[in-house]
Amino acid sequence: MASALTSIKNSSASSIKGYGGLASGLDRDTLIEGMTASTKAKIAKQQKKKQTYLWTQEAYRSVSSKLVEFSKKYTSYTNQSTNLSSPSFWARSNVTTVGANSSYVSVSGRSSLSDSMSIMGVKQLATKATITSNGNVSDSKLATGSINFGSESVSTLEGQSLYFKYGTKTYSVSLSSGTASDGFTYDYSTAESAEKSIARALKNVSIGNGKTLADVIGVQTTGATSSDPTTALAKVNFTSKDTAGNTIQITGGTSGALSALGISDIESISEENKTITADGFSSELNNRTQKLFDSKTFLDRIAGKGVSFTYNGTTQTIEFDKTRQSEYSDLNGLANYFQTELAKKFGSGRIAVTPDGDTLKFETKIPNTSTNGTTKDNTNDSSSVLSISSADVGITGKNGALKVESGESNRLNLTSSLINSGLNSDFDGKSADKELKLIINNVPITGLTYGSSMSDIMSKINSSDAGVTISYLQNADKFSIVSKGDGSAGKIEFGPNDDSGVLFHDYTTKDGQDAIVSVKYDGSDTPVELIRGNNTFNLDGLNITVNGTFGYSGNTLTEGTEPITFNATTDADSIVSAVTSMIKDYNEIIELVNKEVSTKPNRSYEPLTDEQKDEMTDDQIKKWEEKAKAGMLFNDSELRGLSDNMRFIFDSGSSDKAALESFGISTSTNYSDNGKLVLDETKFRAALASNSSDLQKLFTRQADSTTGDKGGVMARLTEITEKYAGTTGATKGILIERAGSVYAPTSILKNSLQSAMDSLDDVIERLNTQLKTETDRYVKQFTNLETLISQMNSQSSWLSSSLGS
């Protein structure tokens, strides 16, 4: 392999301009390379030195990172489950309640007082302020709209899909039917409503960057003057609103949609004619006859389709079999057909279907029962929930065959407008755009109308600052409002002269109350009554949850009631797991440090130049650099000091070292282990069981400067990690000051090795400038030489020619 001194090149020197050797025959470029070799060698030397600093920096950081991570894991209060320096980690954490009344209280956590306190009684539990409807809040009705068995004008677009190409991507636009979750109702019966519905369908399709198809495609509809419903919507046109220069085309759709727009032959239409401009469809498409309505009978509209009912959470589909159309050709027949099919799906006698004028009424029933020979007729079942959950296109929706929205049930329809939700309330004189005025706990709930959905109303209440949560209990058919404030601090009050009576006109209010718990401490004859807003609270380090009352007769503690006491034991498994993990990580640091300081560098492997790397494979480079990086910290004085500090946490022969060994943690007797720790788990568990207090103190004892005590195990380890890898304060740990660390961001660009590399960069920059100057000078000199030789050759040729003649 070529050495760095002979093969190194420089970008400013390798691009020698001009032409050489044409007259003189000299290899100018090679000569200049040789004449500048000394400067290049200096650059190479500095670059290698910088690379060595970089590798040294990496080696220091590998050690400091281990120390920082060790400190964060085992001495930081942010890691309670492994913080061996915290007394609470060693506290007895397996706490249980003891006594005849212990079922009324659950407990978790740690407390040094668990043995010295008891719960004498619970006078009352905390409850939040609530409002609950007394009766059913819905009208408990599920009914169709007015069913017309004759011919009706039906939209040919509703429920269909169209495909648009925007730029290079194709998007499908579903022309939905029914009512969306935000209360928007799709309607294609007039020019105005169809334009809104198609625009909403475009808005439902995301094209990225927060935009939808509605941002780039507009829709225009025109209406005819005729009162004939089949011509009320005469034309649909799409326009380009794009400002980014993308092409927009209509490329396809379902057969029904394409037929409605008169472009069933879309595949044969040219790309140009499919393009949508700011003026709309091309003249080719604009001249097509659109058929946006069709006349169909009720039987035509439902033939071969189905409607799904959900009864108490179970969904079944009723199919309209074409071969059985004679069974449902009129309202009575349709009612019998529904009832027969629903009985097959959900059981006989559970759902009654009866004609009601020109509508159908669906009611839940309790099936006939027979007791002692007496038959009990079907009675209404107010506890069961029945809904029309979904249907094929054309069955449901405002203009569907059944004239009923999907989602309608014998409960509130949360997605319909308030006045159409089935709420059992008086909406006389209320229009959809009229403001719904609600004030709860003096907080106005703004942005609501009678056209808002119940879902939106509840969402607005829950996200407001009123401090309450409202829910609709579907099975019970009731509203529930619960204060977010705990105990007696919570309240629910409606504003004067608001419209709350529309929603809550028959309800029961229950004020919030605080939990009252009697606690007795050892050494005191008088129990203390604690008043808390929540049934879960902290009791001197223990997390207490009360779930029942006991020990009181009225407001007085009952004598002789057995109190609840606490039994606390040490969580030995968690402690052993954490200590085992700590010793493993500690030993890994020792192993890493001693490997770094004992590995001798191989001087035959220097950092590679770019030119050398060009001559090698990636695998060869990797193997070379692994050897070149080894030994960067050989015999480093700082790491030697770190190694000694970790090897001798406690002085040999000290009482702390002897105690630690008696608890099952000793230093390895193998000299090559360099002071690694060894855990005797059996011995350690025995110490936890018999002498946990002394074991805890040995690990958690803090340093005391007045006595010279350096503290316990974790205090001494903390001193080591702070000394060598401290990340806070003006002066960081020794290794971080030397090489920086990602755990101390300001040190990345401010450390001694980085400063040395910055200085090298200045030297390299100066040498590169020098190399360019030298190269330019030599090029100029060779160019002058070539010019002179060329002139001499010309003169020689002239003389030869003259003499020859």
Secondary structure, DSSP 8 states (H G I E B T S, - for coil): ---HHHH---HHHH---S--STTT---HHHHHHHHTHHHHHHHHHHHHHHHHHHHHHHHHHHHHHHHHHHHHHHH-TT-TTT-TT-HHHHS--EEEEESTTGGGEEEEE--TTGGGEEEEEEEE--B--EEEESS-SB---EE------SEEEEESSTT-EEEEEETTEEEEEE---SB-TTS-B---SSHHHHHHHHHHHHHTSEEETTEEGGGTEEEEEE--S---GGGSS-EEEEEE---S---EEEEEE-HHHHHHTT-TTGGGS-HHHHB-BTTBS-HHHHTS----EEEEEHHHHHTT-EEEEEETTEEEEEE--GGGGGGGSSHHHHHHHHHHHHHHHH-TTSEEEEEETTEEEEEEEE--EEETTEEE--EE-TT--EEEEEE-TTTSSTTSTT---TT-BSS--TTSBGGGTTBSS--TT--TTSB--EEETTEEE-S-BTTSBHHHHHHHHHHSTT-EEEEEETTTTEEEEEESS-GGG----B-TTSSHHHH-SSEEEE--B-EEEEEEETT-SS-EEEEESSSEEEETTEEEEE-S-BSEETTEE-TT---BEEEEE--HHHHHHHHHHHHHHHHHHHHHHHHHHH----TT-----HHHHHTS-HHHHHHHHHHHHTTTTTT-HHHHHHHHHHHTSS-TT-HHHHHHHHTTEEE-S-GGG-S-EEE-HHHHHHHHHHHHHHHHHHHH---BTTTTB--SHHHHHHHHHHHHH--SSSS--HHHHHH-BTTBGGGSSSSHHHHHHHHHHHHHHHHHHHHHHHHHHHHHHHHHHHHHHHHHHHHHHHHHHHHH-
